[in-house]
């Protein structure tokens, strides 16, 4: 009996030793696999971030994490996630600007998108987090809110999108060529417009909406039913048309003659039935003539807001030279148009031969009166203006030889304060 018991004890011990060896082998293999996975992740760039100087000093934004702290995925090309392997970028030309509110917003340039979330208006723009790097130049940025935003890349029309405040930017589609020059805007997380192009799946696919013949510039659809367009005839007349049924019928709501053909039209419609329309005339001697029009009743009545006639460009489109009652914006050529609502719109001015080439003007009463700002700004390159509301806004002026500079206002443009100077461009041949 004792001999049999000893045999069973011996067999049990052998079995336990064997199991222990198998367990140890599996644990060792798991550790080796984890080491391989870690090495592979480092080789692919996951989990490693090379911050820009701004990122290294930036505090976390409103979302609680900066891109450099969320490196957990890596993609390539237009779908490159912006939370992994961010290389240093030079912010030497700002080509797109979009505010979330008075203290937060995005900017874009040649192959990058960055965001700032400042705690107070006095430090807006002092800390930028580069969130995306890829091919192409950012043409437009549109933010539906602080989490959802889209960006159009110039030339290719590739459309990037984020749903987490910019921690990840991914290519979701391509804006068709007909809509690339249009103003990109979304009315919900799925429904958006660019020129006469319409998407109902967040930008993955697009369809064309009807536009009238002989359109000048890009049409503008405020929503699926309401849109605006400018056309012109060979007899020197132009028309502003409006649709309320998705382009099935266009109605002429204003018609005027011009001494020279229109060279462009820019339309903004923030509220239904409201439209701000800039008509661009001739150019000569570094001067461009233009006019700005506004309606708040679906085109039943129009107000001439600005009439910038110039010696080189001739009369302002649609306004006779004898009409001296319409205000004039500062500058010899139009800058950027930004509409806030049916009462408030902003217009930049540009003067190439001036020491301070950039100016900013605005109206807060639907165009009844116009305010020309008293400040001038340096910069002979791109001009970017963005407003969060009638009081708070940003302006960025770029230059080929000097660093772009950002200014902010919190009193509706009465005063602009310099808040940030970006990287200075690298001199040619250096």
C-alpha positions in Angstrom: 0.0 0.0 0.0 2.8 2.4 0.9 4.7 1.5 -2.4 1.6 2.3 -4.5 1.1 5.6 -2.7 4.7 6.6 -3.3 4.3 5.9 -7.0 1.3 8.2 -7.2 3.1 11.0 -5.3 6.0 10.6 -7.7 3.8 10.8 -10.8 2.0 13.9 -9.4 5.3 15.7 -8.8 6.4 15.0 -12.4 3.1 16.3 -13.8 3.4 19.5 -11.7 7.0 20.1 -12.9 6.0 19.6 -16.5 3.1 22.1 -16.2 5.4 24.6 -14.6 7.8 24.3 -17.5 5.0 24.8 -20.0 3.8 27.9 -18.1 7.2 29.3 -17.9 7.7 28.8 -21.6 4.5 30.5 -22.4 5.3 33.5 -20.2 8.7 33.8 -21.7 7.2 33.7 -25.2 4.7 36.3 -24.3 7.5 38.6 -23.0 9.4 38.1 -26.2 6.3 39.0 -28.3 5.7 42.1 -26.2 9.3 43.2 -26.8 8.9 42.5 -30.6 5.7 44.5 -30.6 7.3 47.4 -28.8 10.3 47.4 -31.1 8.0 47.3 -34.1 6.0 50.2 -32.8 9.1 52.3 -32.3 10.3 51.4 -35.8 6.9 52.5 -37.2 6.9 55.8 -35.3 4.0 54.9 -33.0 4.3 56.4 -29.6 7.1 58.8 -30.5 6.5 62.4 -31.1 9.0 65.1 -32.1 7.3 68.3 -31.1 7.6 71.7 -32.6 9.1 74.3 -30.2 5.6 75.5 -29.6 4.4 72.1 -28.6 7.2 71.5 -26.2 6.2 74.6 -24.2 2.4 74.4 -24.8 0.0 73.6 -21.9 -2.8 71.2 -22.5 -5.8 72.6 -24.2 -9.5 72.4 -23.3 -9.7 68.8 -24.5 -7.2 67.8 -21.8 -4.5 66.3 -24.1 -2.2 67.6 -26.6 -1.3 65.7 -29.8 2.1 64.8 -28.5 0.6 63.0 -25.5 -1.7 60.7 -27.6 0.7 59.0 -29.9 -1.0 55.6 -30.4 -1.5 55.1 -34.1 0.3 55.7 -37.4 -0.9 56.0 -41.0 0.7 57.3 -44.1 -0.2 59.8 -46.9 -3.3 61.9 -46.5 -4.5 59.6 -43.8 -1.5 60.3 -41.6 -2.8 60.6 -38.0 -1.6 63.7 -36.4 -0.9 62.2 -33.0 2.2 60.2 -34.1 5.6 61.3 -35.3 5.0 65.0 -35.6 8.1 66.5 -37.1 9.1 70.1 -36.7 7.3 72.5 -39.1 7.9 76.1 -40.1 4.8 78.2 -39.8 6.2 80.6 -42.4 2.9 81.1 -44.4 -0.6 80.8 -42.9 -3.0 79.8 -45.6 -6.2 79.0 -43.6 -7.7 80.2 -40.3 -10.9 79.1 -38.5 -12.0 80.1 -35.0 -13.9 77.9 -32.5 -14.5 80.7 -30.1 -12.5 83.8 -29.0 -9.8 81.8 -27.5 -9.6 78.6 -29.6 -9.1 77.8 -33.3 -7.1 76.2 -36.1 -4.7 77.4 -38.6 -3.1 75.6 -41.6 -0.2 76.0 -44.0 2.0 74.0 -46.4 1.4 70.4 -45.1 0.3 71.1 -41.6 -2.6 72.0 -39.3 -2.2 73.4 -35.8 -4.5 74.4 -33.0 -4.4 76.7 -30.0 -6.5 76.8 -26.8 -5.6 79.8 -24.8 -6.9 80.5 -21.4 -7.2 84.2 -21.8 -7.6 86.5 -24.8 -4.3 88.2 -23.9 -2.4 85.0 -24.6 -4.3 83.7 -27.6 -2.0 82.1 -30.1 1.0 82.0 -27.8 1.0 78.1 -27.8 0.3 76.1 -30.9 0.0 72.3 -31.1 0.8 70.9 -34.6 -1.9 68.2 -35.1 -1.4 67.1 -38.7 1.4 66.8 -41.2 1.0 65.6 -44.8 1.2 66.5 -48.5 -0.3 69.6 -49.9 -1.3 73.1 -48.7 -4.3 73.7 -46.5 -6.8 75.8 -48.5 -9.7 76.0 -46.1 -10.6 75.0 -42.6 -14.2 74.8 -41.3 -15.1 74.1 -37.7 -18.6 73.0 -36.8 -17.7 73.1 -33.2 -14.6 72.4 -31.0 -14.6 68.7 -31.8 -15.7 68.5 -35.5 -13.8 70.2 -38.3 -12.8 69.7 -41.9 -9.9 70.9 -44.0 -9.5 71.1 -47.8 -6.1 70.6 -49.4 -5.3 72.7 -52.4 -4.8 71.2 -55.8 -5.8 67.7 -54.9 -9.1 68.7 -53.2 -8.5 66.0 -50.5 -10.8 66.5 -47.6 -9.5 65.9 -44.1 -11.7 65.6 -41.0 -11.5 65.4 -37.2 -14.1 64.4 -34.7 -12.0 64.6 -31.6 -10.8 68.2 -31.6 -7.9 67.5 -33.9 -6.1 64.6 -32.1 -6.7 62.6 -35.3 -7.1 64.1 -38.8 -8.0 61.6 -41.5 -8.8 61.8 -45.2 -12.5 61.2 -45.6 -13.0 62.0 -49.3 -12.2 64.5 -52.0 -14.1 67.7 -52.8 -14.9 67.6 -56.6 -13.0 70.1 -58.7 -16.2 72.2 -59.3 -16.4 72.8 -55.6 -12.8 73.3 -54.5 -12.9 77.1 -54.9 -16.2 77.3 -53.1 -16.6 78.2 -49.4 -16.7 74.9 -47.5 -19.2 74.8 -44.7 -21.2 72.1 -42.8 -24.6 72.5 -41.3 -24.4 69.2 -39.4 -21.9 66.4 -38.9 -23.0 64.9 -42.2 -24.4 67.6 -44.4 -22.0 70.1 -46.1 -21.5 72.3 -49.1 -18.7 73.7 -51.3 -19.8 75.8 -54.2 -22.5 73.8 -55.8 -21.2 70.5 -54.4 -23.3 68.7 -51.7 -22.4 65.9 -49.2 -24.7 64.1 -46.9 -22.2 61.7 -45.4 -19.6 64.0 -43.9 -17.6 64.5 -47.1 -17.1 60.9 -48.2 -19.1 61.5 -51.4 -20.5 64.5 -53.2 -23.2 65.4 -55.7 -23.8 68.5 -57.8 -26.6 71.0 -57.2 -28.0 73.0 -60.1 -26.5 76.4 -61.0 -27.6 79.0 -63.6 -25.7 79.5 -66.8 -23.0 82.1 -67.1 -22.1 82.0 -63.4 -19.3 84.3 -62.2 -17.3 83.0 -59.3 -18.6 80.3 -57.1 -22.3 79.9 -56.2 -23.2 79.5 -52.5 -25.8 77.1 -51.0 -26.7 78.2 -47.5 -28.6 74.9 -47.1 -30.1 72.2 -49.3 -32.9 74.5 -50.6 -31.5 78.0 -50.4 -28.7 79.3 -52.7 -27.2 82.3 -54.3 -25.4 82.9 -57.6 -24.0 85.8 -59.7 -24.3 85.7 -63.6 -23.3 88.2 -66.3 -24.3 88.8 -69.9 -22.3 90.0 -72.9 -24.2 93.3 -72.8 -22.4 94.4 -69.7 -25.0 93.5 -67.2 -24.9 91.2 -64.2 -27.5 89.6 -62.1 -27.8 88.2 -58.6 -30.1 85.1 -58.5 -31.7 83.3 -55.6 -33.2 79.8 -55.3 -35.4 78.4 -52.6 -36.0 74.9 -54.1 -32.5 73.5 -54.4 -31.7 75.1 -57.7 -34.7 73.8 -59.7 -35.7 77.5 -60.2 -33.5 80.6 -60.0 -35.0 84.0 -59.6 -33.2 87.2 -60.5 -33.3 89.4 -57.4 -31.0 92.2 -58.7 -29.8 93.3 -62.1 -27.4 96.1 -62.9 -25.0 97.2 -65.7 -21.2 97.5 -65.4 -18.6 99.4 -67.5 -16.3 96.4 -67.5 -17.0 92.6 -67.0 -16.9 91.1 -63.6 -13.8 89.2 -62.7 -15.1 87.5 -59.7 -17.9 87.2 -57.1 -17.6 86.1 -53.5 -20.8 85.1 -51.6 -21.4 84.5 -47.9 -24.8 83.6 -46.4 -24.7 83.0 -42.7 -28.5 83.1 -42.1 -31.3 82.0 -44.4 -32.5 84.9 -46.6 -29.3 86.9 -45.8 -26.4 87.3 -48.2 -23.2 89.4 -48.4 -22.0 89.5 -52.0 -18.7 91.0 -53.1 -18.4 91.8 -56.8 -14.8 92.1 -58.2 -14.2 94.4 -61.1 -11.1 95.4 -63.1 -7.5 95.5 -62.0 -4.7 97.9 -63.0 -1.7 99.7 -61.4 -1.9 97.3 -58.4 -5.5 98.5 -57.9 -8.7 96.5 -58.0 -12.2 97.9 -58.0 -15.0 96.1 -56.1 -18.3 96.5 -54.5 -20.0 94.8 -51.5 -23.8 94.3 -51.4 -26.1 93.0 -48.6 -29.7 91.7 -48.4 -31.5 90.5 -45.3 -34.9 89.7 -47.0 -34.0 87.1 -49.6 -33.1 89.7 -52.2 -36.2 91.8 -52.1 -34.1 94.8 -51.2 -30.4 95.4 -51.5 -28.0 97.8 -49.8 -24.7 98.9 -51.4 -22.3 98.6 -48.5 -19.0 99.4 -50.2 -18.0 101.1 -53.5 -14.3 100.9 -54.1 -13.7 102.6 -57.4 -10.0 103.0 -58.3 -8.0 104.8 -61.0 -6.5 101.6 -62.2 -9.6 99.4 -61.9 -12.3 101.8 -62.9 -15.8 102.1 -61.3 -17.0 99.8 -58.6 -19.3 97.1 -60.2 -22.9 98.1 -60.3 -22.4 101.6 -58.9 -22.2 104.8 -60.9 -19.3 107.1 -60.6 -21.7 109.9 -59.6 -22.8 108.0 -56.5 -20.6 109.3 -53.7 -22.8 108.2 -50.9 -21.6 104.6 -50.6 -18.7 104.2 -48.1 -15.3 103.1 -49.3 -13.1 100.5 -47.6 -9.4 101.3 -47.0 -6.8 99.9 -49.4 -6.4 99.7 -53.1 -7.6 96.1 -53.5 -10.0 93.8 -51.6 -8.8 91.7 -48.7 -10.7 88.9 -47.0 -14.5 89.0 -46.6 -15.9 87.4 -43.4 -19.6 87.5 -42.5 -20.6 86.9 -38.9 -24.4 87.3 -39.1 -27.0 89.4 -40.9 -25.8 92.5 -39.2 -22.0 92.1 -39.0 -19.4 91.6 -41.7 -15.7 92.3 -42.0 -13.6 93.2 -45.0 -9.9 93.4 -45.3 -8.1 95.9 -47.5 -4.8 95.7 -49.2 -2.4 98.3 -50.6 0.7 96.9 -52.3 2.8 100.1 -52.3 1.9 101.1 -48.8 4.2 100.7 -45.8 1.4 99.1 -43.9 -0.4 97.2 -46.7 -3.2 95.6 -44.6 -6.2 97.2 -43.1 -9.5 95.9 -41.7 -13.0 97.5 -41.8 -16.4 96.3 -40.7 -20.1 97.0 -40.3 -22.4 96.0 -37.4 -25.7 97.4 -38.7 -26.2 95.4 -41.9 -24.2 97.8 -44.0 -25.9 101.1 -43.1 -22.6 102.4 -41.9 -19.0 101.3 -42.4 -16.1 101.5 -40.0 -12.5 101.8 -41.2 -10.0 100.6 -38.7 -7.3 103.0 -37.6 -4.5 100.4 -37.6 -2.4 99.2 -40.5 -0.5 95.9 -40.5 2.7 94.6 -42.1 2.7 91.7 -44.5 2.7 91.4 -48.3 1.4 87.8 -48.5 -1.7 86.0 -47.4 -4.3 87.8 -45.3 -6.4 85.7 -42.9 -9.3 87.2 -40.9 -11.6 85.1 -38.5 -14.3 86.3 -36.2 -15.9 84.3 -33.3 -18.6 86.9 -32.9 -19.1 90.7 -33.4 -16.4 91.5 -30.8 -13.8 88.7 -30.7 -11.6 88.0 -33.7 -8.1 87.1 -35.0 -6.1 88.4 -38.0 -2.9 86.9 -39.4 -0.7 88.5 -42.0 2.0 86.6 -43.8 5.1 87.8 -45.7 7.7 86.1 -47.9 10.6 87.8 -46.0 9.3 88.2 -42.5 7.5 86.0 -40.0 3.7 85.9 -40.0 2.1 87.9 -37.2 -1.2 87.2 -35.4 -3.3 90.0 -33.9 -6.5 89.7 -31.8 -9.4 92.0 -30.9 -11.9 91.8 -28.2 -13.7 95.1 -28.8 -15.0 94.6 -32.3 -11.9 95.9 -34.2 -11.4 99.1 -32.3 -8.0 97.8 -31.2 -5.9 94.9 -32.4 -3.2 93.5 -30.2 -0.2 91.5 -31.4 -0.4 88.1 -29.8 2.0 85.8 -31.6 4.9 85.9 -34.1 5.4 82.6 -36.0 8.6 81.1 -37.4 10.6 83.3 -39.5 11.0 82.0 -43.1 14.3 80.5 -44.2 16.1 82.8 -46.6 16.6 81.5 -50.1 19.9 79.7 -50.6 20.6 79.5 -46.8 
